[in-house]
Amino acid sequence: MKSTAIYCQYCHQRLFDLMSGTRGSIEIKCSRCRRVIRITFSGNQVKESSE
Ligand SMILES: [Zn+2]
């Protein structure tokens, strides 16, 4: 299965690998810069946003 690596938009720390075909949204705190990043994904489309 293909996966996409998700990186922090601030410090480019690798956060996790997302399996293609997954749908949903999560909030994750970057382990390096401690910022909270909201990620929404649907199929192969990934959007990162922040407050
Ligand atoms: Zn970061």
mmCIF file of the protein (N, C-alpha, C, O) and its ligand, coordinates in Angstrom:
data_MODEL
# 
_entry.id   MODEL 
# 
loop_
_entity.id 
_entity.type 
_entity.pdbx_number_of_molecules 
1 polymer     1 
2 non-polymer 1 
# 
_entity_poly.entity_id                      1 
_entity_poly.type                           'polypeptide(L)' 
_entity_poly.nstd_linkage                   no 
_entity_poly.nstd_monomer                   no 
_entity_poly.pdbx_seq_one_letter_code       MKSTAIYCQYCHQRLFDLMSGTRGSIEIKCSRCRRVIRITFSGNQVKESSE 
_entity_poly.pdbx_seq_one_letter_code_can   MKSTAIYCQYCHQRLFDLMSGTRGSIEIKCSRCRRVIRITFSGNQVKESSE 
_entity_poly.pdbx_strand_id                 A 
# 
loop_
_entity_poly_seq.entity_id 
_entity_poly_seq.num 
_entity_poly_seq.mon_id 
_entity_poly_seq.hetero 
1 1  MET n 
1 2  LYS n 
1 3  SER n 
1 4  THR n 
1 5  ALA n 
1 6  ILE n 
1 7  TYR n 
1 8  CYS n 
1 9  GLN n 
1 10 TYR n 
1 11 CYS n 
1 12 HIS n 
1 13 GLN n 
1 14 ARG n 
1 15 LEU n 
1 16 PHE n 
1 17 ASP n 
1 18 LEU n 
1 19 MET n 
1 20 SER n 
1 21 GLY n 
1 22 THR n 
1 23 ARG n 
1 24 GLY n 
1 25 SER n 
1 26 ILE n 
1 27 GLU n 
1 28 ILE n 
1 29 LYS n 
1 30 CYS n 
1 31 SER n 
1 32 ARG n 
1 33 CYS n 
1 34 ARG n 
1 35 ARG n 
1 36 VAL n 
1 37 ILE n 
1 38 ARG n 
1 39 ILE n 
1 40 THR n 
1 41 PHE n 
1 42 SER n 
1 43 GLY n 
1 44 ASN n 
1 45 GLN n 
1 46 VAL n 
1 47 LYS n 
1 48 GLU n 
1 49 SER n 
1 50 SER n 
1 51 GLU n 
# 
loop_
_struct_asym.id 
_struct_asym.entity_id 
A 1 
B 2 
# 
loop_
_chem_comp.id 
_chem_comp.type 
_chem_comp.mon_nstd_flag 
ALA 'L-peptide linking' y 
ARG 'L-peptide linking' y 
ASN 'L-peptide linking' y 
ASP 'L-peptide linking' y 
CYS 'L-peptide linking' y 
GLN 'L-peptide linking' y 
GLU 'L-peptide linking' y 
GLY 'peptide linking'   y 
HIS 'L-peptide linking' y 
ILE 'L-peptide linking' y 
LEU 'L-peptide linking' y 
LYS 'L-peptide linking' y 
MET 'L-peptide linking' y 
PHE 'L-peptide linking' y 
SER 'L-peptide linking' y 
THR 'L-peptide linking' y 
TYR 'L-peptide linking' y 
VAL 'L-peptide linking' y 
ZN  non-polymer         . 
# 
_pdbx_entity_nonpoly.entity_id   2 
_pdbx_entity_nonpoly.name        ? 
_pdbx_entity_nonpoly.comp_id     ZN 
# 
_pdbx_nonpoly_scheme.asym_id         B 
_pdbx_nonpoly_scheme.entity_id       2 
_pdbx_nonpoly_scheme.mon_id          ZN 
_pdbx_nonpoly_scheme.ndb_seq_num     1 
_pdbx_nonpoly_scheme.pdb_seq_num     101 
_pdbx_nonpoly_scheme.auth_seq_num    101 
_pdbx_nonpoly_scheme.pdb_mon_id      ZN 
_pdbx_nonpoly_scheme.auth_mon_id     ZN 
_pdbx_nonpoly_scheme.pdb_strand_id   A 
_pdbx_nonpoly_scheme.pdb_ins_code    . 
# 
loop_
_atom_site.group_PDB 
_atom_site.id 
_atom_site.type_symbol 
_atom_site.label_atom_id 
_atom_site.label_alt_id 
_atom_site.label_comp_id 
_atom_site.label_asym_id 
_atom_site.label_entity_id 
_atom_site.label_seq_id 
_atom_site.pdbx_PDB_ins_code 
_atom_site.Cartn_x 
_atom_site.Cartn_y 
_atom_site.Cartn_z 
_atom_site.occupancy 
_atom_site.B_iso_or_equiv 
_atom_site.pdbx_formal_charge 
_atom_site.auth_seq_id 
_atom_site.auth_comp_id 
_atom_site.auth_asym_id 
_atom_site.auth_atom_id 
_atom_site.pdbx_PDB_model_num 
ATOM   1   N  N  . MET A 1 1  ? 0.839   -1.198 0.000  1.00 0.00 ? 1   MET A N  1 
ATOM   2   C  CA . MET A 1 1  ? 0.000   0.000  0.000  1.00 0.00 ? 1   MET A CA 1 
ATOM   3   C  C  . MET A 1 1  ? 0.874   1.248  0.000  1.00 0.00 ? 1   MET A C  1 
ATOM   4   O  O  . MET A 1 1  ? 1.902   1.303  0.674  1.00 0.00 ? 1   MET A O  1 
ATOM   5   N  N  . LYS A 1 2  ? 0.450   2.247  -0.764 1.00 0.00 ? 2   LYS A N  1 
ATOM   6   C  CA . LYS A 1 2  ? 1.207   3.480  -0.854 1.00 0.00 ? 2   LYS A CA 1 
ATOM   7   C  C  . LYS A 1 2  ? 0.922   4.366  0.360  1.00 0.00 ? 2   LYS A C  1 
ATOM   8   O  O  . LYS A 1 2  ? -0.211  4.440  0.838  1.00 0.00 ? 2   LYS A O  1 
ATOM   9   N  N  . SER A 1 3  ? 1.945   5.021  0.840  1.00 0.00 ? 3   SER A N  1 
ATOM   10  C  CA . SER A 1 3  ? 1.743   5.942  1.948  1.00 0.00 ? 3   SER A CA 1 
ATOM   11  C  C  . SER A 1 3  ? 2.443   7.262  1.670  1.00 0.00 ? 3   SER A C  1 
ATOM   12  O  O  . SER A 1 3  ? 3.401   7.330  0.900  1.00 0.00 ? 3   SER A O  1 
ATOM   13  N  N  . THR A 1 4  ? 1.944   8.305  2.314  1.00 0.00 ? 4   THR A N  1 
ATOM   14  C  CA . THR A 1 4  ? 2.503   9.636  2.146  1.00 0.00 ? 4   THR A CA 1 
ATOM   15  C  C  . THR A 1 4  ? 3.073   10.102 3.473  1.00 0.00 ? 4   THR A C  1 
ATOM   16  O  O  . THR A 1 4  ? 2.399   10.034 4.501  1.00 0.00 ? 4   THR A O  1 
ATOM   17  N  N  . ALA A 1 5  ? 4.293   10.567 3.456  1.00 0.00 ? 5   ALA A N  1 
ATOM   18  C  CA . ALA A 1 5  ? 4.888   11.102 4.675  1.00 0.00 ? 5   ALA A CA 1 
ATOM   19  C  C  . ALA A 1 5  ? 4.369   12.508 4.920  1.00 0.00 ? 5   ALA A C  1 
ATOM   20  O  O  . ALA A 1 5  ? 4.371   13.349 4.022  1.00 0.00 ? 5   ALA A O  1 
ATOM   21  N  N  . ILE A 1 6  ? 3.930   12.752 6.132  1.00 0.00 ? 6   ILE A N  1 
ATOM   22  C  CA . ILE A 1 6  ? 3.433   14.078 6.506  1.00 0.00 ? 6   ILE A CA 1 
ATOM   23  C  C  . ILE A 1 6  ? 4.507   14.776 7.336  1.00 0.00 ? 6   ILE A C  1 
ATOM   24  O  O  . ILE A 1 6  ? 5.039   14.220 8.297  1.00 0.00 ? 6   ILE A O  1 
ATOM   25  N  N  . TYR A 1 7  ? 4.804   15.996 6.940  1.00 0.00 ? 7   TYR A N  1 
ATOM   26  C  CA . TYR A 1 7  ? 5.834   16.769 7.626  1.00 0.00 ? 7   TYR A CA 1 
ATOM   27  C  C  . TYR A 1 7  ? 5.221   17.992 8.300  1.00 0.00 ? 7   TYR A C  1 
ATOM   28  O  O  . TYR A 1 7  ? 4.217   18.531 7.835  1.00 0.00 ? 7   TYR A O  1 
ATOM   29  N  N  . CYS A 1 8  ? 5.827   18.416 9.382  1.00 0.00 ? 8   CYS A N  1 
ATOM   30  C  CA . CYS A 1 8  ? 5.444   19.649 10.044 1.00 0.00 ? 8   CYS A CA 1 
ATOM   31  C  C  . CYS A 1 8  ? 5.669   20.818 9.088  1.00 0.00 ? 8   CYS A C  1 
ATOM   32  O  O  . CYS A 1 8  ? 6.721   20.934 8.460  1.00 0.00 ? 8   CYS A O  1 
ATOM   33  N  N  . GLN A 1 9  ? 4.656   21.681 8.991  1.00 0.00 ? 9   GLN A N  1 
ATOM   34  C  CA . GLN A 1 9  ? 4.792   22.811 8.071  1.00 0.00 ? 9   GLN A CA 1 
ATOM   35  C  C  . GLN A 1 9  ? 5.713   23.898 8.609  1.00 0.00 ? 9   GLN A C  1 
ATOM   36  O  O  . GLN A 1 9  ? 6.108   24.797 7.867  1.00 0.00 ? 9   GLN A O  1 
ATOM   37  N  N  . TYR A 1 10 ? 6.055   23.827 9.874  1.00 0.00 ? 10  TYR A N  1 
ATOM   38  C  CA . TYR A 1 10 ? 6.913   24.850 10.485 1.00 0.00 ? 10  TYR A CA 1 
ATOM   39  C  C  . TYR A 1 10 ? 8.382   24.453 10.478 1.00 0.00 ? 10  TYR A C  1 
ATOM   40  O  O  . TYR A 1 10 ? 9.242   25.218 10.041 1.00 0.00 ? 10  TYR A O  1 
ATOM   41  N  N  . CYS A 1 11 ? 8.660   23.250 10.964 1.00 0.00 ? 11  CYS A N  1 
ATOM   42  C  CA . CYS A 1 11 ? 10.063  22.857 11.115 1.00 0.00 ? 11  CYS A CA 1 
ATOM   43  C  C  . CYS A 1 11 ? 10.424  21.647 10.252 1.00 0.00 ? 11  CYS A C  1 
ATOM   44  O  O  . CYS A 1 11 ? 11.577  21.216 10.235 1.00 0.00 ? 11  CYS A O  1 
ATOM   45  N  N  . HIS A 1 12 ? 9.459   21.111 9.552  1.00 0.00 ? 12  HIS A N  1 
ATOM   46  C  CA . HIS A 1 12 ? 9.674   20.000 8.622  1.00 0.00 ? 12  HIS A CA 1 
ATOM   47  C  C  . HIS A 1 12 ? 10.094  18.705 9.297  1.00 0.00 ? 12  HIS A C  1 
ATOM   48  O  O  . HIS A 1 12 ? 10.699  17.828 8.682  1.00 0.00 ? 12  HIS A O  1 
ATOM   49  N  N  . GLN A 1 13 ? 9.761   18.610 10.562 1.00 0.00 ? 13  GLN A N  1 
ATOM   50  C  CA . GLN A 1 13 ? 9.902   17.335 11.250 1.00 0.00 ? 13  GLN A CA 1 
ATOM   51  C  C  . GLN A 1 13 ? 8.925   16.337 10.626 1.00 0.00 ? 13  GLN A C  1 
ATOM   52  O  O  . GLN A 1 13 ? 7.784   16.690 10.331 1.00 0.00 ? 13  GLN A O  1 
ATOM   53  N  N  . ARG A 1 14 ? 9.361   15.110 10.426 1.00 0.00 ? 14  ARG A N  1 
ATOM   54  C  CA . ARG A 1 14 ? 8.449   14.091 9.913  1.00 0.00 ? 14  ARG A CA 1 
ATOM   55  C  C  . ARG A 1 14 ? 7.492   13.671 11.018 1.00 0.00 ? 14  ARG A C  1 
ATOM   56  O  O  . ARG A 1 14 ? 7.927   13.268 12.097 1.00 0.00 ? 14  ARG A O  1 
ATOM   57  N  N  . LEU A 1 15 ? 6.209   13.761 10.761 1.00 0.00 ? 15  LEU A N  1 
ATOM   58  C  CA . LEU A 1 15 ? 5.221   13.498 11.801 1.00 0.00 ? 15  LEU A CA 1 
ATOM   59  C  C  . LEU A 1 15 ? 4.730   12.058 11.771 1.00 0.00 ? 15  LEU A C  1 
ATOM   60  O  O  . LEU A 1 15 ? 4.764   11.366 12.789 1.00 0.00 ? 15  LEU A O  1 
ATOM   61  N  N  . PHE A 1 16 ? 4.280   11.613 10.627 1.00 0.00 ? 16  PHE A N  1 
ATOM   62  C  CA . PHE A 1 16 ? 3.795   10.244 10.496 1.00 0.00 ? 16  PHE A CA 1 
ATOM   63  C  C  . PHE A 1 16 ? 3.584   9.933  9.025  1.00 0.00 ? 16  PHE A C  1 
ATOM   64  O  O  . PHE A 1 16 ? 3.667   10.814 8.168  1.00 0.00 ? 16  PHE A O  1 
ATOM   65  N  N  . ASP A 1 17 ? 3.312   8.675  8.750  1.00 0.00 ? 17  ASP A N  1 
ATOM   66  C  CA . ASP A 1 17 ? 2.992   8.261  7.389  1.00 0.00 ? 17  ASP A CA 1 
ATOM   67  C  C  . ASP A 1 17 ? 1.490   8.046  7.277  1.00 0.00 ? 17  ASP A C  1 
ATOM   68  O  O  . ASP A 1 17 ? 0.874   7.392  8.118  1.00 0.00 ? 17  ASP A O  1 
ATOM   69  N  N  . LEU A 1 18 ? 0.929   8.598  6.242  1.00 0.00 ? 18  LEU A N  1 
ATOM   70  C  CA . LEU A 1 18 ? -0.503  8.471  6.009  1.00 0.00 ? 18  LEU A CA 1 
ATOM   71  C  C  . LEU A 1 18 ? -0.747  7.482  4.872  1.00 0.00 ? 18  LEU A C  1 
ATOM   72  O  O  . LEU A 1 18 ? -0.173  7.598  3.789  1.00 0.00 ? 18  LEU A O  1 
ATOM   73  N  N  . MET A 1 19 ? -1.608  6.514  5.143  1.00 0.00 ? 19  MET A N  1 
ATOM   74  C  CA . MET A 1 19 ? -1.944  5.553  4.100  1.00 0.00 ? 19  MET A CA 1 
ATOM   75  C  C  . MET A 1 19 ? -2.897  6.188  3.097  1.00 0.00 ? 19  MET A C  1 
ATOM   76  O  O  . MET A 1 19 ? -3.857  6.858  3.477  1.00 0.00 ? 19  MET A O  1 
ATOM   77  N  N  . SER A 1 20 ? -2.631  5.976  1.832  1.00 0.00 ? 20  SER A N  1 
ATOM   78  C  CA . SER A 1 20 ? -3.535  6.532  0.830  1.00 0.00 ? 20  SER A CA 1 
ATOM   79  C  C  . SER A 1 20 ? -4.891  5.844  0.938  1.00 0.00 ? 20  SER A C  1 
ATOM   80  O  O  . SER A 1 20 ? -4.986  4.656  1.245  1.00 0.00 ? 20  SER A O  1 
ATOM   81  N  N  . GLY A 1 21 ? -5.929  6.621  0.678  1.00 0.00 ? 21  GLY A N  1 
ATOM   82  C  CA . GLY A 1 21 ? -7.274  6.100  0.775  1.00 0.00 ? 21  GLY A CA 1 
ATOM   83  C  C  . GLY A 1 21 ? -7.904  6.361  2.120  1.00 0.00 ? 21  GLY A C  1 
ATOM   84  O  O  . GLY A 1 21 ? -9.099  6.135  2.310  1.00 0.00 ? 21  GLY A O  1 
ATOM   85  N  N  . THR A 1 22 ? -7.102  6.838  3.058  1.00 0.00 ? 22  THR A N  1 
ATOM   86  C  CA . THR A 1 22 ? -7.641  7.157  4.370  1.00 0.00 ? 22  THR A CA 1 
ATOM   87  C  C  . THR A 1 22 ? -8.407  8.473  4.303  1.00 0.00 ? 22  THR A C  1 
ATOM   88  O  O  . THR A 1 22 ? -8.016  9.390  3.580  1.00 0.00 ? 22  THR A O  1 
ATOM   89  N  N  . ARG A 1 23 ? -9.488  8.562  5.052  1.00 0.00 ? 23  ARG A N  1 
ATOM   90  C  CA . ARG A 1 23 ? -10.265 9.799  5.128  1.00 0.00 ? 23  ARG A CA 1 
ATOM   91  C  C  . ARG A 1 23 ? -10.405 10.214 6.571  1.00 0.00 ? 23  ARG A C  1 
ATOM   92  O  O  . ARG A 1 23 ? -10.548 9.381  7.465  1.00 0.00 ? 23  ARG A O  1 
ATOM   93  N  N  . GLY A 1 24 ? -10.364 11.513 6.786  1.00 0.00 ? 24  GLY A N  1 
ATOM   94  C  CA . GLY A 1 24 ? -10.588 11.999 8.141  1.00 0.00 ? 24  GLY A CA 1 
ATOM   95  C  C  . GLY A 1 24 ? -9.765  13.230 8.416  1.00 0.00 ? 24  GLY A C  1 
ATOM   96  O  O  . GLY A 1 24 ? -9.212  13.844 7.503  1.00 0.00 ? 24  GLY A O  1 
ATOM   97  N  N  . SER A 1 25 ? -9.687  13.583 9.672  1.00 0.00 ? 25  SER A N  1 
ATOM   98  C  CA . SER A 1 25 ? -8.858  14.708 10.064 1.00 0.00 ? 25  SER A CA 1 
ATOM   99  C  C  . SER A 1 25 ? -8.320  14.464 11.467 1.00 0.00 ? 25  SER A C  1 
ATOM   100 O  O  . SER A 1 25 ? -8.975  13.829 12.295 1.00 0.00 ? 25  SER A O  1 
ATOM   101 N  N  . ILE A 1 26 ? -7.152  14.961 11.716 1.00 0.00 ? 26  ILE A N  1 
ATOM   102 C  CA . ILE A 1 26 ? -6.542  14.822 13.025 1.00 0.00 ? 26  ILE A CA 1 
ATOM   103 C  C  . ILE A 1 26 ? -5.836  16.111 13.399 1.00 0.00 ? 26  ILE A C  1 
ATOM   104 O  O  . ILE A 1 26 ? -5.534  16.956 12.556 1.00 0.00 ? 26  ILE A O  1 
ATOM   105 N  N  . GLU A 1 27 ? -5.588  16.228 14.676 1.00 0.00 ? 27  GLU A N  1 
ATOM   106 C  CA . GLU A 1 27 ? -4.702  17.281 15.150 1.00 0.00 ? 27  GLU A CA 1 
ATOM   107 C  C  . GLU A 1 27 ? -3.519  16.574 15.791 1.00 0.00 ? 27  GLU A C  1 
ATOM   108 O  O  . GLU A 1 27 ? -3.679  15.624 16.558 1.00 0.00 ? 27  GLU A O  1 
ATOM   109 N  N  . ILE A 1 28 ? -2.347  17.052 15.465 1.00 0.00 ? 28  ILE A N  1 
ATOM   110 C  CA . ILE A 1 28 ? -1.139  16.430 16.007 1.00 0.00 ? 28  ILE A CA 1 
ATOM   111 C  C  . ILE A 1 28 ? -0.198  17.520 16.489 1.00 0.00 ? 28  ILE A C  1 
ATOM   112 O  O  . ILE A 1 28 ? -0.062  18.577 15.872 1.00 0.00 ? 28  ILE A O  1 
ATOM   113 N  N  . LYS A 1 29 ? 0.440   17.233 17.600 1.00 0.00 ? 29  LYS A N  1 
ATOM   114 C  CA . LYS A 1 29 ? 1.425   18.182 18.109 1.00 0.00 ? 29  LYS A CA 1 
ATOM   115 C  C  . LYS A 1 29 ? 2.804   17.736 17.641 1.00 0.00 ? 29  LYS A C  1 
ATOM   116 O  O  . LYS A 1 29 ? 3.214   16.595 17.852 1.00 0.00 ? 29  LYS A O  1 
ATOM   117 N  N  . CYS A 1 30 ? 3.495   18.650 17.010 1.00 0.00 ? 30  CYS A N  1 
ATOM   118 C  CA . CYS A 1 30 ? 4.829   18.337 16.520 1.00 0.00 ? 30  CYS A CA 1 
ATOM   119 C  C  . CYS A 1 30 ? 5.761   18.065 17.701 1.00 0.00 ? 30  CYS A C  1 
ATOM   120 O  O  . CYS A 1 30 ? 5.779   18.817 18.676 1.00 0.00 ? 30  CYS A O  1 
ATOM   121 N  N  . SER A 1 31 ? 6.517   17.004 17.604 1.00 0.00 ? 31  SER A N  1 
ATOM   122 C  CA . SER A 1 31 ? 7.398   16.637 18.712 1.00 0.00 ? 31  SER A CA 1 
ATOM   123 C  C  . SER A 1 31 ? 8.636   17.520 18.779 1.00 0.00 ? 31  SER A C  1 
ATOM   124 O  O  . SER A 1 31 ? 9.338   17.528 19.790 1.00 0.00 ? 31  SER A O  1 
ATOM   125 N  N  . ARG A 1 32 ? 8.904   18.252 17.727 1.00 0.00 ? 32  ARG A N  1 
ATOM   126 C  CA . ARG A 1 32 ? 10.094  19.100 17.726 1.00 0.00 ? 32  ARG A CA 1 
ATOM   127 C  C  . ARG A 1 32 ? 9.771   20.544 18.118 1.00 0.00 ? 32  ARG A C  1 
ATOM   128 O  O  . ARG A 1 32 ? 10.387  21.094 19.031 1.00 0.00 ? 32  ARG A O  1 
ATOM   129 N  N  . CYS A 1 33 ? 8.796   21.164 17.420 1.00 0.00 ? 33  CYS A N  1 
ATOM   130 C  CA . CYS A 1 33 ? 8.525   22.576 17.675 1.00 0.00 ? 33  CYS A CA 1 
ATOM   131 C  C  . CYS A 1 33 ? 7.283   22.805 18.540 1.00 0.00 ? 33  CYS A C  1 
ATOM   132 O  O  . CYS A 1 33 ? 6.972   23.941 18.899 1.00 0.00 ? 33  CYS A O  1 
ATOM   133 N  N  . ARG A 1 34 ? 6.570   21.713 18.876 1.00 0.00 ? 34  ARG A N  1 
ATOM   134 C  CA . ARG A 1 34 ? 5.429   21.767 19.802 1.00 0.00 ? 34  ARG A CA 1 
ATOM   135 C  C  . ARG A 1 34 ? 4.221   22.519 19.278 1.00 0.00 ? 34  ARG A C  1 
ATOM   136 O  O  . ARG A 1 34 ? 3.300   22.809 20.042 1.00 0.00 ? 34  ARG A O  1 
ATOM   137 N  N  . ARG A 1 35 ? 4.203   22.832 18.032 1.00 0.00 ? 35  ARG A N  1 
ATOM   138 C  CA . ARG A 1 35 ? 3.025   23.487 17.476 1.00 0.00 ? 35  ARG A CA 1 
ATOM   139 C  C  . ARG A 1 35 ? 1.978   22.421 17.140 1.00 0.00 ? 35  ARG A C  1 
ATOM   140 O  O  . ARG A 1 35 ? 2.308   21.282 16.808 1.00 0.00 ? 35  ARG A O  1 
ATOM   141 N  N  . VAL A 1 36 ? 0.722   22.820 17.236 1.00 0.00 ? 36  VAL A N  1 
ATOM   142 C  CA . VAL A 1 36 ? -0.372  21.913 16.887 1.00 0.00 ? 36  VAL A CA 1 
ATOM   143 C  C  . VAL A 1 36 ? -0.741  22.130 15.422 1.00 0.00 ? 36  VAL A C  1 
ATOM   144 O  O  . VAL A 1 36 ? -0.976  23.257 14.986 1.00 0.00 ? 36  VAL A O  1 
ATOM   145 N  N  . ILE A 1 37 ? -0.786  21.056 14.691 1.00 0.00 ? 37  ILE A N  1 
ATOM   146 C  CA . ILE A 1 37 ? -1.084  21.107 13.268 1.00 0.00 ? 37  ILE A CA 1 
ATOM   147 C  C  . ILE A 1 37 ? -2.344  20.288 13.005 1.00 0.00 ? 37  ILE A C  1 
ATOM   148 O  O  . ILE A 1 37 ? -2.451  19.143 13.443 1.00 0.00 ? 37  ILE A O  1 
ATOM   149 N  N  . ARG A 1 38 ? -3.275  20.869 12.303 1.00 0.00 ? 38  ARG A N  1 
ATOM   150 C  CA . ARG A 1 38 ? -4.488  20.154 11.931 1.00 0.00 ? 38  ARG A CA 1 
ATOM   151 C  C  . ARG A 1 38 ? -4.340  19.659 10.508 1.00 0.00 ? 38  ARG A C  1 
ATOM   152 O  O  . ARG A 1 38 ? -4.004  20.424 9.603  1.00 0.00 ? 38  ARG A O  1 
ATOM   153 N  N  . ILE A 1 39 ? -4.585  18.406 10.319 1.00 0.00 ? 39  ILE A N  1 
ATOM   154 C  CA . ILE A 1 39 ? -4.435  17.804 9.006  1.00 0.00 ? 39  ILE A CA 1 
ATOM   155 C  C  . ILE A 1 39 ? -5.748  17.142 8.614  1.00 0.00 ? 39  ILE A C  1 
ATOM   156 O  O  . ILE A 1 39 ? -6.286  16.309 9.344  1.00 0.00 ? 39  ILE A O  1 
ATOM   157 N  N  . THR A 1 40 ? -6.251  17.528 7.450  1.00 0.00 ? 40  THR A N  1 
ATOM   158 C  CA . THR A 1 40 ? -7.430  16.851 6.921  1.00 0.00 ? 40  THR A CA 1 
ATOM   159 C  C  . THR A 1 40 ? -7.017  16.120 5.653  1.00 0.00 ? 40  THR A C  1 
ATOM   160 O  O  . THR A 1 40 ? -6.215  16.619 4.862  1.00 0.00 ? 40  THR A O  1 
ATOM   161 N  N  . PHE A 1 41 ? -7.563  14.960 5.477  1.00 0.00 ? 41  PHE A N  1 
ATOM   162 C  CA . PHE A 1 41 ? -7.160  14.152 4.334  1.00 0.00 ? 41  PHE A CA 1 
ATOM   163 C  C  . PHE A 1 41 ? -8.336  13.351 3.802  1.00 0.00 ? 41  PHE A C  1 
ATOM   164 O  O  . PHE A 1 41 ? -9.209  12.899 4.543  1.00 0.00 ? 41  PHE A O  1 
ATOM   165 N  N  . SER A 1 42 ? -8.318  13.197 2.508  1.00 0.00 ? 42  SER A N  1 
ATOM   166 C  CA . SER A 1 42 ? -9.348  12.428 1.831  1.00 0.00 ? 42  SER A CA 1 
ATOM   167 C  C  . SER A 1 42 ? -8.716  11.835 0.587  1.00 0.00 ? 42  SER A C  1 
ATOM   168 O  O  . SER A 1 42 ? -8.376  12.556 -0.351 1.00 0.00 ? 42  SER A O  1 
ATOM   169 N  N  . GLY A 1 43 ? -8.562  10.542 0.580  1.00 0.00 ? 43  GLY A N  1 
ATOM   170 C  CA . GLY A 1 43 ? -7.884  9.914  -0.544 1.00 0.00 ? 43  GLY A CA 1 
ATOM   171 C  C  . GLY A 1 43 ? -6.447  10.372 -0.606 1.00 0.00 ? 43  GLY A C  1 
ATOM   172 O  O  . GLY A 1 43 ? -5.714  10.237 0.375  1.00 0.00 ? 43  GLY A O  1 
ATOM   173 N  N  . ASN A 1 44 ? -6.029  10.905 -1.726 1.00 0.00 ? 44  ASN A N  1 
ATOM   174 C  CA . ASN A 1 44 ? -4.650  11.341 -1.887 1.00 0.00 ? 44  ASN A CA 1 
ATOM   175 C  C  . ASN A 1 44 ? -4.459  12.823 -1.600 1.00 0.00 ? 44  ASN A C  1 
ATOM   176 O  O  . ASN A 1 44 ? -3.351  13.343 -1.730 1.00 0.00 ? 44  ASN A O  1 
ATOM   177 N  N  . GLN A 1 45 ? -5.532  13.507 -1.211 1.00 0.00 ? 45  GLN A N  1 
ATOM   178 C  CA . GLN A 1 45 ? -5.428  14.940 -0.932 1.00 0.00 ? 45  GLN A CA 1 
ATOM   179 C  C  . GLN A 1 45 ? -5.201  15.181 0.545  1.00 0.00 ? 45  GLN A C  1 
ATOM   180 O  O  . GLN A 1 45 ? -5.938  14.671 1.389  1.00 0.00 ? 45  GLN A O  1 
ATOM   181 N  N  . VAL A 1 46 ? -4.194  15.946 0.848  1.00 0.00 ? 46  VAL A N  1 
ATOM   182 C  CA . VAL A 1 46 ? -3.853  16.266 2.229  1.00 0.00 ? 46  VAL A CA 1 
ATOM   183 C  C  . VAL A 1 46 ? -3.780  17.777 2.373  1.00 0.00 ? 46  VAL A C  1 
ATOM   184 O  O  . VAL A 1 46 ? -3.138  18.463 1.578  1.00 0.00 ? 46  VAL A O  1 
ATOM   185 N  N  . LYS A 1 47 ? -4.444  18.278 3.393  1.00 0.00 ? 47  LYS A N  1 
ATOM   186 C  CA . LYS A 1 47 ? -4.397  19.716 3.670  1.00 0.00 ? 47  LYS A CA 1 
ATOM   187 C  C  . LYS A 1 47 ? -3.923  19.936 5.088  1.00 0.00 ? 47  LYS A C  1 
ATOM   188 O  O  . LYS A 1 47 ? -4.424  19.317 6.027  1.00 0.00 ? 47  LYS A O  1 
ATOM   189 N  N  . GLU A 1 48 ? -2.961  20.813 5.238  1.00 0.00 ? 48  GLU A N  1 
ATOM   190 C  CA . GLU A 1 48 ? -2.489  21.177 6.565  1.00 0.00 ? 48  GLU A CA 1 
ATOM   191 C  C  . GLU A 1 48 ? -2.960  22.580 6.882  1.00 0.00 ? 48  GLU A C  1 
ATOM   192 O  O  . GLU A 1 48 ? -2.893  23.469 6.033  1.00 0.00 ? 48  GLU A O  1 
ATOM   193 N  N  . SER A 1 49 ? -3.431  22.780 8.083  1.00 0.00 ? 49  SER A N  1 
ATOM   194 C  CA . SER A 1 49 ? -3.802  24.119 8.487  1.00 0.00 ? 49  SER A CA 1 
ATOM   195 C  C  . SER A 1 49 ? -3.449  24.318 9.945  1.00 0.00 ? 49  SER A C  1 
ATOM   196 O  O  . SER A 1 49 ? -3.212  23.356 10.676 1.00 0.00 ? 49  SER A O  1 
ATOM   197 N  N  . SER A 1 50 ? -3.415  25.565 10.360 1.00 0.00 ? 50  SER A N  1 
ATOM   198 C  CA . SER A 1 50 ? -3.103  25.862 11.745 1.00 0.00 ? 50  SER A CA 1 
ATOM   199 C  C  . SER A 1 50 ? -4.053  26.944 12.222 1.00 0.00 ? 50  SER A C  1 
ATOM   200 O  O  . SER A 1 50 ? -4.685  27.631 11.421 1.00 0.00 ? 50  SER A O  1 
ATOM   201 N  N  . GLU A 1 51 ? -4.144  27.085 13.523 1.00 0.00 ? 51  GLU A N  1 
ATOM   202 C  CA . GLU A 1 51 ? -5.059  28.096 14.088 1.00 0.00 ? 51  GLU A CA 1 
ATOM   203 C  C  . GLU A 1 51 ? -4.550  29.487 13.776 1.00 0.00 ? 51  GLU A C  1 
ATOM   204 O  O  . GLU A 1 51 ? -5.175  30.474 14.163 1.00 0.00 ? 51  GLU A O  1 
HETATM 205 ZN ZN . ZN  B 2 .  ? 7.418   21.228 13.934 1.00 0.00 2 101 ZN  A ZN 1 
# 
